[in-house]
Structure formats: structure tokens, C-alpha cells
Amino acid sequence: MIRLWSKEFGEGTPLVMIHGMGSASTAWSLITPDLAKAFRVIHIDLPGHGFSKMDPSKEMDPHSLAERVLEELNNLNVDKFHVVGNSLGGWVALDLAAEHPDRVLSVVGVAPAGLWLAPVNRRLPIGAFARTLAQVTLPIAPYFIPYNWARKIGFASVSPLWKSLPAQVVHDAAKAMGSSAGYYPAWDALLSLRFDKQISSSIPVTIIFGDTDNTLPAKTSQERSLVPAHAKWIVFSESGHAPMWDHPVEVITEILETTSRASR
């Protein structure tokens, strides 16, 4: 069996962080150092993303990905854990909480996918464009990142604060998208699905979206009835599909608040 890549930071109660489709664990770089002061932070790269290899024998739908993540946590001797996920990783995090309430302590979904008003049945143009652009420019991206015109093309649809994103964040994101062999397999595996499971009221849940999320817009992809009634729902202003880039301090604050409710 091909194991998922994982990396740990800090000590304490495990806090598992799961990136989105076409991304990698480097997406969490702005908030990991502070979180590692309070938790045993565990980054996991999904199949065909970051440093994790593809396993053609394994399904790529969100539930299957959740089970793969759990397998890796078992390998790391992790029993109970908090989980934070962005985009597809947020859907995976919600599935983990629904299927394994005895192990998940709390959930923070950062612009989680799967909350469609109606299930998505085709690849969306904005995602296909981002993937194609990243693939084509992968060898030369580092040379163009300093230029605003290049950043605008690649990141204006992701973040309203694209001009001020750290160069390393931009570089890592472009590299992750351009080299993501699991991008389309994961996308195709979630077509016609949406998150529709129940999560125990004993598990604190926080959902964070940005007010200008062009990837998962409020009109079609932020259906509140699909998350538990007890979930805390937050919309950050001046934020896109990666609130942990646009407002890292605020995201850290919400993670700390959510995890603290698990121990009450």
C-alpha cells in the first residue's frame, strides 16, 4: 500500500490539517508555526498532491480520501484529533467527523467543498483554467512571481489581497497546482456528490468562508442546511477561497476557539 506523506510540527493534542484539490500542505504555512505552539500539528498530502503518490487502485471521492487520511493517522498512532480542512480538505474533514465521531474532537472547515445547493455534475471552468495555467507555467513560474501582472492572472480569482500575498505562498501554490497528478481524479470523483451526512452535536464545528470566494460562491456552494445546526458559520470580509492566506491571524483565532470548545 502506498502511504500518504505526512509531516509533524510541535507537541500536544493532534491537529490534522488537510489541504484542498490541486493544493498541498504548504497551503498552511502562514498559520502552522503559531498552531504548533499549542498542538501536535500534522500535515497530510492527499493522493497525487504534494509529496503523496497516486495509488490507481484507490478511489478518490471525499469519503475514500477521509479513510486514507485515517489510515495514515493510524500509522502515526494518532487516536483522537482535531481536524482543519480547506476546500476539498474541508469536505474530507467533515466526512471524518461524520463517520468517526469517536475520534474527531472538533472540525474547522475553511471554505469547505461539498456544500453545493445542487451537486456539481461537471468540471468548472475556473478550476480547469487554474490547473492548465499552472501546468503550462510550472517551469517558469518562479521567475514571474515578483510581477503583479503575473500574480493577477494566477491569483486574483483566489484572493482579493493577491498583491500582498507572500512570495513563498504564491510560489508554493503554483507549484502544487502545476504538479498535482491527483487534481482531475479527485475532481471527477466528487461529481454528482455533496456532503449530506450528520455530525454529532458533541463535536464543535466551525465553517469559514470568504466574502469573495469565486471558487465556491455563496449563491451555489455555501448551503448552510448541509452542516450541523450547531455549527458556527463565519464569513470573513476581503477574503477569497483561502482565508488562511488573507487573514491568517483570524483563522488561527477561530481554530483555537473551536478546539477549546471540544474540551469543555
N, C-alpha and C positions, 0 to 999 in steps of 0.2 A: 504494500500500500504506500502511496506517495503522501507523505505528511505535509501539512501546511507549514509555512515558515512563520515563526513567531519570535518575538524579542521582548525582554522584560526590563523594566526600569523601577527602581525603588523597592520599598518593602511595605507590608501591611496587608489589608484585605484586598483580594484581587479585583482589579478594574479592567475589564476586557474592552478593547477598542477595535471596531470593525469599520473599515473604510467603504466607500461606495464603488459602483461599477466604473471601470476604467481608471480607478484610482489605486492607491497603495497606502500602507501605514504611514508613509511620510506626510500624509494629509493632516496628521495630528501633531506635527512638530511644534506648532506655536503653543499648544496647551499641555503637552506631555510633561515638560520639566516641573511645572507647578503641581500637577496632579501626582507626580512621582514622589512628592514630599509627604503625601498622605496615604498613598496606595501602592500596591504591587501592580503597576501598570503593565498590561500585556497587550502588545500589538500583534495582530494576526493578519496576514495577507491571504485574501481569498484565492481560490484556484485560478491560475492563469493571470494573476495580478502580482505586482511587486516581485518578490523572490519566491513565490509559490508556483510550482509547476502545475500544468494541466494534467488531469487524470481522465482520459477519454472514457473510462469505464464508469465514471461517477456523474450523476445528474447535477445540473447547475441551478435548479429552481431554488427560491429562498429557503424553503424548508430543508432541502437537501444540504444547502450551504450551512444552515444552522447546525445540522447534525455533524457536518465535517468540523465545524468550529468546536463543537462539544467533544469530538474525538481528540482533537489537539489538546483541549483543556484537560482531558483525562490523562493524556500522555504527560502533561505538566503537573499532574497530581493536584489539580485545582478542583475543589468541590463546589463551594458556594462562591458566587461572584456578582459584582455589579457589571452592567454592560452598557456601552455607549456605541451608537452606530450612526453613520451618515449615509443618506440616500439608500442604496441597496443594503448597506450595512445596518441601517436603521430598521429596515424590514426584517432582516435576519435577527436583530436584537429582539424585536417584538415577538418573532416566532419562538425564539429561545425561551422567553418569559411565559408564553402561552403553553408550550409543550413541556417545559421543565420548571414548574413553579417551586419545586423543592430545592432548586439550585440557584435560581436567579434572585438576587437580593433587590435590585432596582434596575430601571431602564431609562435611558435618555436617548430619544430619537432626534437626531439633528437633521432636519429636512428629510425625514424617512420616506422612502418609496412605498408603494403598495396601498396608499390611502386614496385610490382613484375614486372619483364619483362613479365611473363605469370602467371596467377592466380595459387596459390598453391592449389592442389587438394588432399593432403594427409598430415597426421601429419609427421613432420620432425623428424628424429632420434635424432638429437642433443637436441631438446626440450623435447622429451619423456624421454631421458636418465636423463636430469636435473631434471625433475619432479619426476621420480622414485627414483633417488638418494636422493633427498630432503625429500621425504616421508619416506623412509626407515631409514634415519639417523636423522630425526627430534628430537627424544627424547635425542639423544646423541651428536648432533652437537656442542653444547656449549663447550663440553669437548675436541673436536678435532680441533676447530678453531685455536688455537695457533700454531698448527703444519703445517709446509709448505707442507708436503705431502698431508694432508687433503685439504688444501686450493687449491693446484694444481688440485686435482681431481674435486673439485667443481667449481673452478673459472678461471682456465687457459684458458678455451674456451670463457669466457666472457670478460676478461680483460688481456691485455699483462702486466699490472702492478699489477697482483694479489698478489704478495708478499708484496706490500706496502699498500694494501687496509686497512683502519682502521678496527679493530676487530668488532666494533659495526655494521659497514656496512655489513660485511660478515655475522655476526650473524642474522641481520635483514633480509637480502636477503634469507638466508637459511630457516629461519622460515616462511617467506612469501610464498616461493615456496612450502615448505612442507605442509602447511596448506591451500593452495589455492583450495577450492572446485570449484571455477569458471574457473579453468585453462582449462580443456578439453572442457567444454561447450563453452567457448569463442573461443577456437581454432577451434572446429568443425563448429562454426557459421560463421567463416571467410573464410572457404574453398570455392574455386571457385570464390572468390570475389577479387577485388583490388580497390584502391582509383581511381576513374575516374570522379570526379566532378570538376567544375570550381570554383575558388575563385576570388573574386573581386580584381582588381588591387589596390583598395584603402586600402586593408588590407596588411600590411607588413608581409612577410613570410620568415622565415629562417629555413633551413634544415641543421642539423648537423649529420655527420656520422663519425665513427672512421675508420682508415685505415686497422684495423684488426678485423672488425666485422664478426665473424663467424656465428652469428645467422641470420643476414640479409646481406650476402655478396654482394659486388658491382656487381659481374657478373650476379646475378639473382634477386636482391631485392632492387636495387637503381636506378630505371628508372626515369631519370630527366624529361622526357616529361610528366609525370603524375602530376607534381607540376606546379604551375603557372609560366609563363615566367619571371615574375618579382621577383620570389623567390631568395633569397641569398642562395647559396649552399656551404657548408664548409665541408672539410674533415680534421679532426684532426689526426696528426701523433701519434703513440704509444697510440692508443685508440681503445677500443672494442665496445661492444654493449651498454655500459653505460658511455658515455663521461662525465657525471656529476660526476662520481666516479674518472675517470682517470685524468680529467682536470677541476676540479670544478671552478677555477678562470676564465678560458677561457669561460666556458659555461655561467657563470654569466655575463661576459662582453658582450657576444652575445645577451643574453636576454635583458640586459639594452639597447643595441644599437637598437635592434628590436622594443622594446616598445617605445623608444624615437622617432622613425620614425612615429609612429601612431599619434603623436601629432603635427607633422609639418604641 
